[in-house]
Amino acid sequence: MAPERQALDSHSEYEALLDALSTSIAEVPTWQGFLCAARDALGADHAAIVYGLWAERKEADPVFFVDAPGSQEAAEAFYQAYMASGRTGTGEACCQTTPAAPDSETMINGLTLQFEENGRTIHVLFWRRAGGERFSEASRHLLTRLMTPLKRGIRVFERIVNLERRQIVLNAAIETADIGVILATADGEPLLTNSIADTLLDQKDGLQLVHGRLRAVNQTDTASLLTHIRCMAAEQQAEHDWRIYTPLALARETNPLPLTVIVRPGPAFRPLKKPLLRTAMLVLRDPGRRPIIPSATLARLFGLTPAESLLASELARGASLDEAATNLNISRNTARTQLQSVFMKTGVNRQGELVRMLLTSAAALSR
């Protein structure tokens, strides 16, 4: 092949692998598209990216990303043999012959790249089945060129992972607290909802969707809701100001207690100069929903006996003392005696104080 044609092909392969690399960062499984494309371009049989041990934390097991679901076992075997060979290096790709397993006499040809990123050793591994040819110098050079884009891709990937982890934690906290959240456009079209908001919308009691837009159960509340959404969307700023909000109480047909809503401006749009889309955030709480607090949780948090914790759980759910005694099949005098013991252990003096304390404690989040 003419040198200029070979160089052109090499450049095209490099550009194609860059495209596959950028695309695969957000794929599930991550890196699989890139590994498949690089495996084929380099003429390998298998490919893997291995997140090795942290330099300081000394985690027990590396994390494997492979080119196909069935390649995990082969990747682990090659990685162990590769690490046992002691021929690892940092800075450029290496062609090497490695035992198929740490104690095996069968040799396989590999192409490896090792580098450090964010305090962790990353290994990019390609290998051929036993008897396969040694990788070419062109393949080694191509993989070396990919080291810098791979480092950048890994930084982006870890940023995505951290954001998703943060989102999962915050969603769990919000939903455990029975808080509904809706992100809506200025004209009331929901863009994002959590599961609590979805439940409230499905119930169509206080708030619902009509032709894809938020609506209350009557025209007056609907007009007020849409006005406040529009006003709060207009207040959206580059830096979020939690002091800006408006409260709403939406009447319901099946419950004398209204659905309570806090409308806030949508999320901050920094570093943009203007938001991509004006939005408002609705925070929903249904005052009629009482959490069922596990009695075992109350027993552990406040040192209550099983009988006392059952009574406290009933009271927190909204039952009166007489209703709780009936539900638990105990006499009212027994319930009063247990309640006095609960007062002493929790440091409150009235039933209302007890219920308020239980509903504002971590116990209410344990369901």
Contacts in CASP RR format, 6 or more apart in sequence:
PFRMAT RR
TARGET T0000
AUTHOR 0000-0000-0000
METHOD contacts of the structure
MODEL  1
MAPERQALDSHSEYEALLDALSTSIAEVPTWQGFLCAARDALGADHAAIV
YGLWAERKEADPVFFVDAPGSQEAAEAFYQAYMASGRTGTGEACCQTTPA
APDSETMINGLTLQFEENGRTIHVLFWRRAGGERFSEASRHLLTRLMTPL
KRGIRVFERIVNLERRQIVLNAAIETADIGVILATADGEPLLTNSIADTL
LDQKDGLQLVHGRLRAVNQTDTASLLTHIRCMAAEQQAEHDWRIYTPLAL
ARETNPLPLTVIVRPGPAFRPLKKPLLRTAMLVLRDPGRRPIIPSATLAR
LFGLTPAESLLASELARGASLDEAATNLNISRNTARTQLQSVFMKTGVNR
QGELVRMLLTSAAALSR
1 9 0 8 1.000
6 138 0 8 1.000
10 138 0 8 1.000
10 141 0 8 1.000
10 142 0 8 1.000
13 41 0 8 1.000
13 142 0 8 1.000
14 142 0 8 1.000
14 145 0 8 1.000
14 146 0 8 1.000
16 37 0 8 1.000
16 41 0 8 1.000
17 34 0 8 1.000
17 37 0 8 1.000
17 38 0 8 1.000
17 41 0 8 1.000
17 142 0 8 1.000
17 146 0 8 1.000
18 146 0 8 1.000
18 149 0 8 1.000
20 33 0 8 1.000
20 34 0 8 1.000
20 36 0 8 1.000
20 37 0 8 1.000
20 38 0 8 1.000
21 34 0 8 1.000
21 146 0 8 1.000
21 149 0 8 1.000
21 150 0 8 1.000
21 153 0 8 1.000
22 153 0 8 1.000
23 33 0 8 1.000
23 34 0 8 1.000
24 30 0 8 1.000
24 31 0 8 1.000
24 32 0 8 1.000
24 33 0 8 1.000
24 34 0 8 1.000
24 35 0 8 1.000
25 31 0 8 1.000
25 153 0 8 1.000
25 156 0 8 1.000
25 157 0 8 1.000
25 160 0 8 1.000
26 160 0 8 1.000
27 33 0 8 1.000
29 65 0 8 1.000
30 65 0 8 1.000
30 157 0 8 1.000
31 49 0 8 1.000
31 65 0 8 1.000
31 157 0 8 1.000
32 65 0 8 1.000
32 66 0 8 1.000
32 67 0 8 1.000
32 68 0 8 1.000
33 67 0 8 1.000
35 47 0 8 1.000
35 48 0 8 1.000
35 49 0 8 1.000
35 65 0 8 1.000
35 66 0 8 1.000
35 67 0 8 1.000
36 47 0 8 1.000
36 67 0 8 1.000
36 68 0 8 1.000
38 44 0 8 1.000
38 47 0 8 1.000
38 126 0 8 1.000
38 143 0 8 1.000
38 146 0 8 1.000
39 45 0 8 1.000
39 46 0 8 1.000
39 47 0 8 1.000
39 67 0 8 1.000
39 126 0 8 1.000
41 142 0 8 1.000
42 111 0 8 1.000
42 126 0 8 1.000
42 135 0 8 1.000
42 139 0 8 1.000
42 142 0 8 1.000
42 143 0 8 1.000
43 126 0 8 1.000
43 128 0 8 1.000
43 139 0 8 1.000
44 110 0 8 1.000
44 111 0 8 1.000
44 126 0 8 1.000
44 127 0 8 1.000
44 128 0 8 1.000
44 135 0 8 1.000
45 127 0 8 1.000
45 128 0 8 1.000
45 129 0 8 1.000
46 66 0 8 1.000
46 67 0 8 1.000
46 71 0 8 1.000
46 74 0 8 1.000
46 75 0 8 1.000
46 78 0 8 1.000
46 125 0 8 1.000
46 126 0 8 1.000
46 127 0 8 1.000
47 66 0 8 1.000
47 67 0 8 1.000
47 71 0 8 1.000
47 124 0 8 1.000
47 125 0 8 1.000
47 126 0 8 1.000
48 64 0 8 1.000
48 65 0 8 1.000
48 66 0 8 1.000
48 67 0 8 1.000
48 71 0 8 1.000
48 75 0 8 1.000
48 78 0 8 1.000
48 79 0 8 1.000
48 123 0 8 1.000
48 124 0 8 1.000
48 125 0 8 1.000
49 64 0 8 1.000
49 65 0 8 1.000
49 122 0 8 1.000
49 123 0 8 1.000
49 124 0 8 1.000
49 125 0 8 1.000
50 62 0 8 1.000
50 63 0 8 1.000
50 64 0 8 1.000
50 65 0 8 1.000
50 75 0 8 1.000
50 79 0 8 1.000
50 122 0 8 1.000
50 123 0 8 1.000
50 124 0 8 1.000
50 125 0 8 1.000
51 62 0 8 1.000
51 63 0 8 1.000
51 64 0 8 1.000
51 65 0 8 1.000
51 120 0 8 1.000
51 122 0 8 1.000
52 59 0 8 1.000
52 62 0 8 1.000
52 63 0 8 1.000
52 120 0 8 1.000
52 121 0 8 1.000
52 122 0 8 1.000
52 123 0 8 1.000
53 59 0 8 1.000
53 62 0 8 1.000
53 120 0 8 1.000
53 121 0 8 1.000
54 119 0 8 1.000
54 120 0 8 1.000
55 116 0 8 1.000
55 119 0 8 1.000
55 120 0 8 1.000
55 121 0 8 1.000
56 119 0 8 1.000
62 79 0 8 1.000
62 123 0 8 1.000
64 72 0 8 1.000
64 75 0 8 1.000
64 76 0 8 1.000
64 79 0 8 1.000
66 72 0 8 1.000
66 75 0 8 1.000
75 125 0 8 1.000
77 100 0 8 1.000
77 101 0 8 1.000
78 98 0 8 1.000
78 100 0 8 1.000
78 108 0 8 1.000
78 110 0 8 1.000
78 125 0 8 1.000
78 127 0 8 1.000
79 123 0 8 1.000
79 125 0 8 1.000
80 101 0 8 1.000
80 102 0 8 1.000
81 98 0 8 1.000
81 99 0 8 1.000
81 100 0 8 1.000
81 101 0 8 1.000
81 102 0 8 1.000
81 104 0 8 1.000
82 88 0 8 1.000
82 96 0 8 1.000
82 98 0 8 1.000
82 110 0 8 1.000
82 112 0 8 1.000
82 123 0 8 1.000
82 125 0 8 1.000
84 99 0 8 1.000
84 102 0 8 1.000
85 96 0 8 1.000
85 98 0 8 1.000
85 99 0 8 1.000
87 94 0 8 1.000
87 96 0 8 1.000
87 98 0 8 1.000
88 112 0 8 1.000
88 114 0 8 1.000
88 123 0 8 1.000
89 114 0 8 1.000
90 114 0 8 1.000
90 115 0 8 1.000
90 116 0 8 1.000
91 113 0 8 1.000
91 114 0 8 1.000
91 115 0 8 1.000
91 144 0 8 1.000
91 147 0 8 1.000
92 113 0 8 1.000
92 140 0 8 1.000
92 144 0 8 1.000
92 147 0 8 1.000
93 111 0 8 1.000
93 112 0 8 1.000
93 113 0 8 1.000
93 124 0 8 1.000
93 139 0 8 1.000
93 140 0 8 1.000
93 141 0 8 1.000
93 143 0 8 1.000
93 144 0 8 1.000
93 147 0 8 1.000
94 111 0 8 1.000
94 112 0 8 1.000
94 113 0 8 1.000
94 140 0 8 1.000
95 109 0 8 1.000
95 110 0 8 1.000
95 111 0 8 1.000
95 134 0 8 1.000
95 135 0 8 1.000
95 137 0 8 1.000
95 139 0 8 1.000
95 140 0 8 1.000
96 109 0 8 1.000
96 110 0 8 1.000
96 111 0 8 1.000
96 112 0 8 1.000
97 107 0 8 1.000
97 108 0 8 1.000
97 109 0 8 1.000
97 110 0 8 1.000
97 134 0 8 1.000
98 107 0 8 1.000
98 108 0 8 1.000
98 109 0 8 1.000
98 110 0 8 1.000
98 127 0 8 1.000
99 105 0 8 1.000
99 106 0 8 1.000
99 107 0 8 1.000
99 108 0 8 1.000
100 106 0 8 1.000
100 107 0 8 1.000
100 108 0 8 1.000
100 130 0 8 1.000
106 130 0 8 1.000
107 130 0 8 1.000
107 131 0 8 1.000
108 127 0 8 1.000
108 128 0 8 1.000
108 129 0 8 1.000
108 130 0 8 1.000
108 131 0 8 1.000
108 132 0 8 1.000
109 127 0 8 1.000
109 128 0 8 1.000
109 131 0 8 1.000
109 132 0 8 1.000
109 133 0 8 1.000
109 134 0 8 1.000
109 135 0 8 1.000
110 125 0 8 1.000
110 126 0 8 1.000
110 127 0 8 1.000
110 128 0 8 1.000
110 135 0 8 1.000
111 125 0 8 1.000
111 126 0 8 1.000
111 127 0 8 1.000
111 135 0 8 1.000
111 139 0 8 1.000
111 140 0 8 1.000
111 143 0 8 1.000
112 123 0 8 1.000
112 124 0 8 1.000
112 125 0 8 1.000
112 126 0 8 1.000
113 123 0 8 1.000
113 124 0 8 1.000
113 125 0 8 1.000
113 143 0 8 1.000
113 144 0 8 1.000
113 146 0 8 1.000
113 147 0 8 1.000
113 150 0 8 1.000
114 121 0 8 1.000
114 122 0 8 1.000
114 123 0 8 1.000
114 124 0 8 1.000
115 121 0 8 1.000
115 122 0 8 1.000
115 147 0 8 1.000
115 150 0 8 1.000
115 151 0 8 1.000
116 122 0 8 1.000
117 151 0 8 1.000
117 154 0 8 1.000
117 155 0 8 1.000
118 154 0 8 1.000
118 155 0 8 1.000
118 158 0 8 1.000
122 150 0 8 1.000
122 154 0 8 1.000
124 143 0 8 1.000
124 146 0 8 1.000
124 150 0 8 1.000
126 135 0 8 1.000
126 143 0 8 1.000
128 135 0 8 1.000
171 194 0 8 1.000
173 365 0 8 1.000
174 180 0 8 1.000
174 181 0 8 1.000
174 194 0 8 1.000
174 196 0 8 1.000
175 194 0 8 1.000
175 195 0 8 1.000
175 196 0 8 1.000
176 365 0 8 1.000
176 367 0 8 1.000
177 364 0 8 1.000
177 365 0 8 1.000
178 196 0 8 1.000
178 285 0 8 1.000
178 286 0 8 1.000
178 289 0 8 1.000
178 291 0 8 1.000
179 194 0 8 1.000
179 196 0 8 1.000
179 283 0 8 1.000
179 284 0 8 1.000
179 285 0 8 1.000
180 193 0 8 1.000
180 194 0 8 1.000
180 196 0 8 1.000
180 197 0 8 1.000
180 200 0 8 1.000
180 282 0 8 1.000
180 283 0 8 1.000
180 284 0 8 1.000
180 285 0 8 1.000
181 192 0 8 1.000
181 193 0 8 1.000
181 194 0 8 1.000
181 196 0 8 1.000
181 197 0 8 1.000
181 281 0 8 1.000
181 282 0 8 1.000
181 283 0 8 1.000
181 284 0 8 1.000
182 190 0 8 1.000
182 192 0 8 1.000
182 193 0 8 1.000
182 197 0 8 1.000
182 214 0 8 1.000
182 281 0 8 1.000
182 282 0 8 1.000
182 284 0 8 1.000
183 190 0 8 1.000
183 191 0 8 1.000
183 192 0 8 1.000
183 193 0 8 1.000
183 266 0 8 1.000
183 267 0 8 1.000
183 279 0 8 1.000
183 280 0 8 1.000
183 281 0 8 1.000
183 282 0 8 1.000
184 190 0 8 1.000
184 191 0 8 1.000
184 214 0 8 1.000
184 229 0 8 1.000
184 233 0 8 1.000
184 279 0 8 1.000
184 280 0 8 1.000
184 281 0 8 1.000
184 282 0 8 1.000
185 191 0 8 1.000
185 233 0 8 1.000
185 277 0 8 1.000
185 278 0 8 1.000
185 279 0 8 1.000
186 229 0 8 1.000
186 230 0 8 1.000
186 233 0 8 1.000
186 234 0 8 1.000
186 278 0 8 1.000
186 279 0 8 1.000
186 280 0 8 1.000
187 213 0 8 1.000
187 226 0 8 1.000
187 229 0 8 1.000
187 230 0 8 1.000
188 213 0 8 1.000
188 214 0 8 1.000
188 226 0 8 1.000
188 229 0 8 1.000
188 280 0 8 1.000
189 212 0 8 1.000
189 213 0 8 1.000
189 214 0 8 1.000
190 209 0 8 1.000
190 212 0 8 1.000
190 214 0 8 1.000
191 277 0 8 1.000
191 279 0 8 1.000
193 201 0 8 1.000
196 284 0 8 1.000
197 282 0 8 1.000
197 284 0 8 1.000
200 206 0 8 1.000
200 207 0 8 1.000
200 259 0 8 1.000
200 284 0 8 1.000
200 286 0 8 1.000
201 207 0 8 1.000
201 208 0 8 1.000
201 209 0 8 1.000
204 217 0 8 1.000
205 217 0 8 1.000
205 252 0 8 1.000
205 253 0 8 1.000
205 254 0 8 1.000
205 255 0 8 1.000
205 259 0 8 1.000
206 216 0 8 1.000
206 217 0 8 1.000
206 221 0 8 1.000
206 250 0 8 1.000
206 251 0 8 1.000
206 252 0 8 1.000
206 253 0 8 1.000
206 258 0 8 1.000
206 259 0 8 1.000
207 214 0 8 1.000
207 215 0 8 1.000
207 216 0 8 1.000
207 225 0 8 1.000
207 250 0 8 1.000
207 259 0 8 1.000
207 261 0 8 1.000
207 284 0 8 1.000
208 214 0 8 1.000
208 215 0 8 1.000
208 216 0 8 1.000
208 217 0 8 1.000
209 215 0 8 1.000
214 225 0 8 1.000
214 226 0 8 1.000
214 229 0 8 1.000
214 282 0 8 1.000
215 222 0 8 1.000
215 225 0 8 1.000
216 222 0 8 1.000
216 224 0 8 1.000
216 225 0 8 1.000
216 250 0 8 1.000
216 251 0 8 1.000
217 250 0 8 1.000
217 251 0 8 1.000
217 252 0 8 1.000
217 253 0 8 1.000
218 251 0 8 1.000
221 248 0 8 1.000
221 250 0 8 1.000
221 251 0 8 1.000
224 248 0 8 1.000
225 248 0 8 1.000
225 250 0 8 1.000
225 261 0 8 1.000
225 263 0 8 1.000
228 246 0 8 1.000
228 248 0 8 1.000
228 263 0 8 1.000
228 280 0 8 1.000
229 263 0 8 1.000
229 280 0 8 1.000
229 282 0 8 1.000
230 280 0 8 1.000
231 246 0 8 1.000
232 244 0 8 1.000
232 245 0 8 1.000
232 246 0 8 1.000
232 263 0 8 1.000
232 264 0 8 1.000
232 265 0 8 1.000
232 266 0 8 1.000
232 280 0 8 1.000
232 281 0 8 1.000
233 265 0 8 1.000
233 266 0 8 1.000
233 278 0 8 1.000
233 279 0 8 1.000
233 280 0 8 1.000
234 278 0 8 1.000
235 244 0 8 1.000
235 265 0 8 1.000
236 265 0 8 1.000
236 266 0 8 1.000
236 267 0 8 1.000
236 268 0 8 1.000
236 269 0 8 1.000
236 275 0 8 1.000
236 278 0 8 1.000
236 279 0 8 1.000
236 280 0 8 1.000
237 265 0 8 1.000
237 268 0 8 1.000
237 269 0 8 1.000
238 268 0 8 1.000
238 269 0 8 1.000
238 270 0 8 1.000
238 271 0 8 1.000
238 272 0 8 1.000
238 273 0 8 1.000
239 268 0 8 1.000
239 270 0 8 1.000
240 265 0 8 1.000
240 266 0 8 1.000
240 267 0 8 1.000
240 268 0 8 1.000
241 265 0 8 1.000
242 264 0 8 1.000
244 264 0 8 1.000
244 265 0 8 1.000
245 262 0 8 1.000
245 263 0 8 1.000
245 264 0 8 1.000
246 262 0 8 1.000
246 263 0 8 1.000
247 260 0 8 1.000
247 261 0 8 1.000
247 262 0 8 1.000
247 263 0 8 1.000
248 260 0 8 1.000
248 261 0 8 1.000
248 262 0 8 1.000
248 263 0 8 1.000
249 258 0 8 1.000
249 259 0 8 1.000
249 260 0 8 1.000
249 261 0 8 1.000
250 258 0 8 1.000
250 259 0 8 1.000
250 260 0 8 1.000
250 261 0 8 1.000
251 258 0 8 1.000
252 258 0 8 1.000
252 259 0 8 1.000
255 288 0 8 1.000
257 286 0 8 1.000
257 287 0 8 1.000
257 288 0 8 1.000
258 287 0 8 1.000
259 284 0 8 1.000
259 285 0 8 1.000
259 286 0 8 1.000
260 284 0 8 1.000
260 285 0 8 1.000
260 286 0 8 1.000
260 287 0 8 1.000
261 282 0 8 1.000
261 283 0 8 1.000
261 284 0 8 1.000
262 282 0 8 1.000
262 283 0 8 1.000
263 280 0 8 1.000
263 281 0 8 1.000
263 282 0 8 1.000
263 283 0 8 1.000
264 280 0 8 1.000
264 281 0 8 1.000
264 282 0 8 1.000
264 283 0 8 1.000
265 279 0 8 1.000
265 280 0 8 1.000
265 281 0 8 1.000
266 275 0 8 1.000
266 279 0 8 1.000
266 280 0 8 1.000
266 281 0 8 1.000
267 279 0 8 1.000
267 281 0 8 1.000
269 275 0 8 1.000
269 276 0 8 1.000
290 316 0 8 1.000
290 317 0 8 1.000
290 318 0 8 1.000
290 359 0 8 1.000
291 316 0 8 1.000
291 317 0 8 1.000
291 359 0 8 1.000
291 364 0 8 1.000
291 367 0 8 1.000
292 313 0 8 1.000
292 317 0 8 1.000
292 367 0 8 1.000
293 312 0 8 1.000
293 313 0 8 1.000
293 316 0 8 1.000
293 317 0 8 1.000
293 358 0 8 1.000
293 363 0 8 1.000
293 364 0 8 1.000
293 366 0 8 1.000
293 367 0 8 1.000
294 313 0 8 1.000
294 366 0 8 1.000
294 367 0 8 1.000
295 306 0 8 1.000
295 309 0 8 1.000
295 310 0 8 1.000
295 312 0 8 1.000
295 313 0 8 1.000
296 309 0 8 1.000
297 363 0 8 1.000
297 366 0 8 1.000
298 304 0 8 1.000
298 308 0 8 1.000
298 309 0 8 1.000
298 312 0 8 1.000
298 313 0 8 1.000
298 358 0 8 1.000
298 363 0 8 1.000
299 305 0 8 1.000
299 306 0 8 1.000
299 308 0 8 1.000
299 309 0 8 1.000
301 361 0 8 1.000
301 362 0 8 1.000
301 363 0 8 1.000
302 309 0 8 1.000
302 312 0 8 1.000
302 342 0 8 1.000
302 345 0 8 1.000
302 346 0 8 1.000
303 345 0 8 1.000
304 312 0 8 1.000
304 341 0 8 1.000
304 342 0 8 1.000
304 345 0 8 1.000
305 341 0 8 1.000
307 330 0 8 1.000
307 338 0 8 1.000
308 338 0 8 1.000
308 341 0 8 1.000
308 342 0 8 1.000
308 345 0 8 1.000
310 328 0 8 1.000
311 324 0 8 1.000
311 328 0 8 1.000
311 335 0 8 1.000
311 338 0 8 1.000
311 339 0 8 1.000
311 342 0 8 1.000
312 342 0 8 1.000
312 354 0 8 1.000
312 358 0 8 1.000
314 323 0 8 1.000
314 324 0 8 1.000
314 327 0 8 1.000
314 328 0 8 1.000
315 321 0 8 1.000
315 324 0 8 1.000
315 339 0 8 1.000
315 351 0 8 1.000
315 354 0 8 1.000
315 355 0 8 1.000
315 358 0 8 1.000
316 355 0 8 1.000
316 358 0 8 1.000
316 359 0 8 1.000
316 363 0 8 1.000
316 364 0 8 1.000
318 355 0 8 1.000
319 327 0 8 1.000
321 332 0 8 1.000
321 335 0 8 1.000
321 336 0 8 1.000
321 339 0 8 1.000
321 351 0 8 1.000
322 332 0 8 1.000
322 335 0 8 1.000
324 335 0 8 1.000
325 331 0 8 1.000
325 332 0 8 1.000
325 334 0 8 1.000
325 335 0 8 1.000
328 335 0 8 1.000
330 338 0 8 1.000
339 351 0 8 1.000
339 354 0 8 1.000
342 354 0 8 1.000
343 349 0 8 1.000
343 354 0 8 1.000
346 354 0 8 1.000
346 357 0 8 1.000
348 354 0 8 1.000
348 357 0 8 1.000
358 364 0 8 1.000
END
